[in-house]
Amino acid sequence: MDCIASALSPICAIAWGEFAMGYVGVGVVYNVSVDSTPRGYIRTDTNLPKNFMLIINDDDFDTAIESLRGAGFGDAPWSYGSRRNPRLFQDEKIQAIHQRVAHEYRNLDDNSARFTFPPESGVEERAILLRSSYTHLSIASVPESRFTVMDNIYYPDKELLLESFVKTLVREPGWSQWVSNLGMWTIAYVYGQLMVDDAVLDSSSDEKAKAWFDDKIRRYSGGLDRTTVTKRIGRNW
């Protein structure tokens, strides 16, 4: 992580995704991605983090990209949903699978920039920069007390992270595997594992996000069994 923080400095970034969930205490995350199998989508069991996702203020986004490139990070323009560069595979069936995966993550890919770490770092995961307008979370819009700050990296608390996931999810253009992943992150992991309060979004002005969350946790219809929901990984929320 020091490698990214140093490369981005003085730009500040907010941890997000698997990276941020690991910090607040979530265990193993299951994501649907594709590697080299010709069978189709596979569920990838990973110890956090699989990717280092970081939110960058929109005004700093282009500068952050150039900062990583200047520090030896390599462009990784293939989709978030593909663990490896699809160009490495000659098999047409595998390439077709990667194309389908890219469609599932198109909106995320359009709002992010993806990089491989410098070879000398030995890190195999990717660094993924996200626009603050896409994740509906920025340092300027939230009191600093909601973050744990380490150098120029801000780690949101579990409630703030959940709120950002939900706001992002409800504004996706339609169902996709990315929407399913966001739903799992929100309900099975942050809400289910970390025992976030049912009223976490009550003070939010985002009625769409509140309605989605209340529905998924069955807030007014008996409630959701958190012990059960954390075991039902892979459900399309």
Backbone torsions as a table, in degrees:
resi	resn	phi	psi	omega
1	MET	NA	-33.6	178.5
2	ASP	-57.6	-32.8	-179.1
3	CYS	-61.7	-44.9	-180.0
4	ILE	-70.5	-45.6	-177.9
5	ALA	-58.4	-43.8	-179.9
6	SER	-65.7	-40.7	-179.0
7	ALA	-66.2	-36.5	-177.3
8	LEU	-81.3	-27.4	-174.9
9	SER	-51.3	135.3	11.0
10	PRO	-90.8	7.9	179.0
11	ILE	-67.1	135.4	177.1
12	CYS	-93.9	149.6	-178.1
13	ALA	-138.8	153.7	177.7
14	ILE	-108.7	127.9	176.2
15	ALA	-66.2	143.6	-176.9
16	TRP	-148.9	172.8	175.1
17	GLY	63.6	-147.2	-177.9
18	GLU	-58.3	-38.6	-179.3
19	PHE	-58.1	-49.6	-179.4
20	ALA	-70.5	-36.6	178.4
21	MET	-62.9	-39.7	177.4
22	GLY	-60.6	-37.5	-178.4
23	TYR	-66.9	-38.0	-177.4
24	VAL	-86.0	-1.1	171.2
25	GLY	116.2	4.1	176.6
26	VAL	-71.2	142.6	-179.2
27	GLY	-84.3	-124.1	-176.7
28	VAL	-78.8	136.3	176.5
29	VAL	-107.7	138.4	175.9
30	TYR	-107.3	120.8	178.6
31	ASN	-120.4	151.9	173.7
32	VAL	-93.5	117.3	179.8
33	SER	-146.4	-177.5	179.5
34	VAL	-134.4	139.0	178.6
35	ASP	-111.8	-97.9	-179.0
36	SER	-126.4	10.6	-177.3
37	THR	-76.1	139.7	175.9
38	PRO	-85.4	3.3	-173.9
39	ARG	-84.7	-13.8	-178.4
40	GLY	118.8	-154.5	-178.7
41	TYR	-64.0	144.1	175.7
42	ILE	-126.9	151.9	175.1
43	ARG	-91.2	122.9	-176.7
44	THR	-100.9	119.7	178.4
45	ASP	-92.2	117.8	-174.5
46	THR	-131.0	142.8	166.8
47	ASN	-80.8	132.1	-175.5
48	LEU	-61.6	145.8	-6.3
49	PRO	-96.0	151.3	172.7
50	LYS	-84.3	-40.8	177.1
51	ASN	-131.7	148.1	175.4
52	PHE	-95.5	94.5	-178.4
53	MET	-93.0	131.5	-177.0
54	LEU	-135.5	132.2	176.9
55	ILE	-87.8	130.9	178.5
56	ILE	-119.2	136.6	175.0
57	ASN	-54.9	138.2	-176.9
58	ASP	-52.0	-39.9	-177.8
59	ASP	-67.4	-22.6	-178.5
60	ASP	-101.8	-0.3	-169.2
61	PHE	-61.2	-50.6	-178.1
62	ASP	-64.2	-38.3	178.1
63	THR	-65.2	-39.1	179.0
64	ALA	-63.4	-39.7	177.5
65	ILE	-59.8	-47.5	-179.0
66	GLU	-67.1	-31.8	178.2
67	SER	-64.6	-43.3	178.4
68	LEU	-66.3	-42.8	178.1
69	ARG	-60.1	-41.8	-179.5
70	GLY	-66.6	-22.5	180.0
71	ALA	-94.1	8.2	175.6
72	GLY	97.1	3.6	175.2
73	PHE	-73.6	141.3	-178.2
74	GLY	-102.1	143.3	176.7
75	ASP	-61.5	135.1	177.0
76	ALA	-128.1	72.5	-169.2
77	PRO	-72.2	-9.3	179.2
78	TRP	-67.8	164.0	-171.6
79	SER	-61.0	150.1	172.3
80	TYR	-53.5	-34.9	-175.7
81	GLY	-73.9	-11.1	178.3
82	SER	-103.9	122.0	-177.2
83	ARG	-70.7	-29.8	179.9
84	ARG	-122.8	162.1	177.3
85	ASN	-64.4	117.8	-178.9
86	PRO	-58.0	-23.8	-179.4
87	ARG	-68.2	-13.5	178.9
88	LEU	-75.0	-14.2	-175.0
89	PHE	-109.0	134.7	-179.9
90	GLN	-94.2	-21.5	-177.4
91	ASP	-64.7	124.3	-177.1
92	GLU	-64.9	-33.6	178.9
93	LYS	-65.0	-41.6	179.2
94	ILE	-66.7	-41.2	178.2
95	GLN	-62.4	-37.7	178.4
96	ALA	-64.8	-38.1	177.5
97	ILE	-62.6	-44.7	179.7
98	HIS	-62.7	-35.6	177.8
99	GLN	-64.7	-40.4	178.0
100	ARG	-66.4	-39.9	178.3
101	VAL	-62.1	-44.1	-179.5
102	ALA	-58.2	-36.6	178.1
103	HIS	-64.3	-37.1	-179.1
104	GLU	-67.4	-24.4	-176.3
105	TYR	-115.8	20.1	-171.6
106	ARG	-59.1	-44.4	-176.8
107	ASN	-67.4	-39.9	174.7
108	LEU	-61.8	-46.2	-178.5
109	ASP	-61.4	-36.7	-179.5
110	ASP	-69.1	-19.7	-176.9
111	ASN	-113.3	21.7	-179.0
112	SER	-143.6	165.6	171.9
113	ALA	-129.2	132.4	-171.0
114	ARG	-117.9	141.1	-174.1
115	PHE	-139.6	150.2	166.5
116	THR	-92.2	152.4	178.7
117	PHE	-74.1	157.9	175.0
118	PRO	-55.3	139.9	-177.0
119	PRO	-53.1	-37.3	-176.2
120	GLU	-70.7	-14.0	-179.4
121	SER	-74.5	-26.1	-177.9
122	GLY	73.9	7.6	-179.0
123	VAL	-89.2	126.1	-178.0
124	GLU	-92.4	-20.4	179.2
125	GLU	-69.5	168.5	177.9
126	ARG	-102.5	154.3	169.5
127	ALA	-98.4	129.0	-176.5
128	ILE	-125.5	118.5	177.7
129	LEU	-95.2	132.8	-178.8
130	LEU	-120.1	143.9	176.9
131	ARG	-73.3	138.3	-179.4
132	SER	-63.4	-32.0	179.2
133	SER	-67.2	-27.3	179.7
134	TYR	-76.1	-38.8	-177.0
135	THR	-91.2	-6.0	178.7
136	HIS	56.8	40.9	179.1
137	LEU	-149.8	127.6	177.3
138	SER	-144.7	156.5	-179.0
139	ILE	-64.2	-37.8	-176.3
140	ALA	-69.4	-23.7	-173.8
141	SER	-93.0	-2.3	-173.9
142	VAL	-133.6	139.6	176.3
143	PRO	-57.6	141.2	-177.8
144	GLU	-61.3	-22.8	179.4
145	SER	-64.1	-16.1	178.9
146	ARG	-82.0	-3.5	-178.7
147	PHE	-120.0	153.2	162.0
148	THR	-100.5	124.0	-173.0
149	VAL	-107.0	125.4	175.4
150	MET	-126.1	109.1	-173.9
151	ASP	56.2	-119.8	-179.1
152	ASN	-105.2	16.4	178.4
153	ILE	-109.1	127.7	-178.3
154	TYR	-107.6	125.1	-179.9
155	TYR	-105.5	113.5	-177.7
156	PRO	-72.4	152.4	174.6
157	ASP	-71.0	169.2	-172.2
158	LYS	-63.8	-34.7	179.9
159	GLU	-68.7	-41.7	179.4
160	LEU	-66.8	-39.4	179.0
161	LEU	-64.1	-45.7	178.5
162	LEU	-59.5	-44.5	-179.4
163	GLU	-60.2	-41.8	178.8
164	SER	-64.6	-42.3	177.5
165	PHE	-58.2	-46.7	-176.7
166	VAL	-66.7	-44.3	179.5
167	LYS	-61.8	-35.9	177.5
168	THR	-69.2	-46.1	-177.2
169	LEU	-59.8	-48.3	-172.8
170	VAL	-70.4	-10.3	178.8
171	ARG	-105.3	5.9	172.7
172	GLU	-68.3	147.7	-173.5
173	PRO	-68.8	-15.3	-179.7
174	GLY	178.0	-178.7	-179.8
175	TRP	-68.1	142.8	175.5
176	SER	-158.5	171.1	176.5
177	GLN	-64.1	-31.3	176.6
178	TRP	-64.5	-41.6	176.1
179	VAL	-61.3	-41.4	177.8
180	SER	-61.7	-42.9	177.9
181	ASN	-61.0	-45.3	179.0
182	LEU	-60.8	-38.5	177.6
183	GLY	-63.9	-41.8	177.4
184	MET	-64.9	-44.1	178.4
185	TRP	-56.9	-43.5	-176.1
186	THR	-69.9	-54.4	-170.0
187	ILE	-87.1	-54.5	-175.1
188	ALA	-71.2	-35.8	-173.2
189	TYR	-96.8	-66.3	-174.7
190	VAL	-70.0	-52.9	179.7
191	TYR	-68.4	-48.0	-174.0
192	GLY	-71.4	-48.0	-176.5
193	GLN	-79.4	-36.2	-171.2
194	LEU	-98.8	4.0	174.5
195	MET	55.8	46.6	175.9
196	VAL	-66.9	141.7	-177.3
197	ASP	-65.6	144.6	179.1
198	ASP	-59.4	-27.8	-176.1
199	ALA	-89.8	16.6	-172.6
200	VAL	-56.9	-33.2	-177.1
201	LEU	-102.7	7.0	-175.4
202	ASP	-59.4	-32.6	-178.0
203	SER	-86.4	-3.6	-179.3
204	SER	-75.0	145.6	176.0
205	SER	-87.4	-1.5	-178.1
206	ASP	-86.7	94.0	-176.1
207	GLU	-65.6	-34.6	-179.6
208	LYS	-65.1	-43.4	178.7
209	ALA	-65.4	-43.1	179.7
210	LYS	-62.7	-43.0	-178.7
211	ALA	-64.0	-42.0	179.8
212	TRP	-62.8	-47.7	-176.6
213	PHE	-64.5	-46.7	-179.8
214	ASP	-60.1	-37.3	178.8
215	ASP	-67.2	-44.6	-175.1
216	LYS	-70.7	-29.1	177.5
217	ILE	-92.7	3.9	179.0
218	ARG	53.3	45.5	-172.1
219	ARG	-59.0	-38.3	-176.7
220	TYR	-109.9	19.6	179.4
221	SER	-139.7	44.8	174.6
222	GLY	102.9	-16.9	178.5
223	GLY	84.1	164.1	-177.8
224	LEU	-105.8	134.4	176.7
225	ASP	-77.2	106.3	-175.0
226	ARG	-66.9	-31.6	178.1
227	THR	-63.9	-40.1	-180.0
228	THR	-72.7	-44.4	-173.3
229	VAL	-65.4	-31.3	179.4
230	THR	-70.6	-15.3	178.8
231	LYS	-94.9	-10.4	-174.5
232	ARG	-96.8	49.0	-177.5
233	ILE	-65.6	136.7	178.4
234	GLY	105.4	-10.1	178.1
235	ARG	-66.2	143.7	175.4
236	ASN	-85.0	108.7	-173.5
237	TRP	-76.8	NA	NA
